[in-house]
Amino acid sequence: MKLETERLELRSATPADAPHLQALYSSPEVLRYLPPRPPMSLEQATQAIGRRMKMEAELGYAPFMIVMKGGDEFIGSGRFSASERCT
């Protein structure tokens, strides 16, 4: 999956993203907004990337990586959630 804006790329996770995911979920500035948990290890990040890749292969979508367009500067991670339409 790949979506682009003027400045950003939202793309599928790859094994090379594990260090970025580990840094994100080990940052005190990020962790303070999440339920209490220890910082993510590189092994946990590698496993999380594997789960994302499997999910995308099976379902066609998964949480994505956000990077600056035209480069590899990691910005974050996100996801779309399905919701039922309310009328």
C-alpha positions in Angstrom: 0.0 0.0 0.0 1.2 3.5 -0.7 -0.6 6.8 -0.4 1.0 10.2 -1.0 0.3 13.7 -0.1 2.3 16.8 -1.1 4.8 16.2 1.7 4.2 12.6 3.0 4.1 9.0 2.0 1.9 6.5 3.9 3.3 3.1 3.0 3.4 -0.5 3.9 5.8 -1.6 6.6 9.0 -3.5 5.7 11.5 -5.3 7.9 13.9 -2.3 7.6 11.3 -0.3 9.6 11.8 -2.2 12.8 14.3 0.2 14.3 12.0 3.1 13.5 9.1 1.4 15.2 11.2 0.5 18.2 12.4 4.1 18.6 8.8 5.4 18.3 7.4 3.0 20.9 10.4 3.6 23.2 10.1 7.4 23.3 8.9 8.8 26.6 7.1 11.5 24.7 5.0 8.8 22.8 4.6 6.4 25.7 3.0 9.1 27.9 0.0 9.0 25.6 -0.4 5.2 25.6 -1.5 2.7 28.3 1.4 1.9 30.6 3.9 -0.4 29.1 7.7 -0.9 28.9 9.6 0.5 26.0 9.5 -1.7 22.9 12.6 -3.8 22.2 14.0 -4.3 18.7 12.9 -7.9 18.8 9.3 -6.8 19.6 9.4 -4.3 16.8 10.6 -6.9 14.3 7.7 -9.1 15.4 5.2 -6.3 15.1 6.4 -5.5 11.6 6.0 -9.2 10.7 2.4 -9.1 12.0 1.7 -6.0 10.0 3.1 -7.6 6.8 1.0 -10.8 7.4 -2.1 -8.7 8.1 -1.7 -6.8 4.9 -1.1 -10.0 2.9 -4.2 -11.6 4.4 -6.6 -8.6 4.6 -5.2 -6.1 2.1 -4.6 -3.5 4.8 -2.6 -3.0 7.9 -1.1 -0.2 10.0 1.2 1.9 7.9 4.5 3.8 8.1 4.6 7.6 7.6 7.7 9.1 6.0 8.7 12.3 4.4 8.1 12.2 0.6 11.3 11.9 -1.4 13.3 10.6 1.5 13.5 8.1 4.3 12.8 10.4 7.2 10.5 8.5 9.5 7.6 10.5 10.9 5.4 7.9 12.6 2.9 5.1 12.2 -0.8 5.1 11.7 -3.8 3.1 10.8 -7.3 3.5 9.3 -10.2 1.9 11.2 -13.3 0.6 9.7 -16.5 2.0 11.2 -20.2 1.4 10.7 -22.0 4.2 9.0 -24.5 5.9 11.3 -27.6 7.3 9.7 
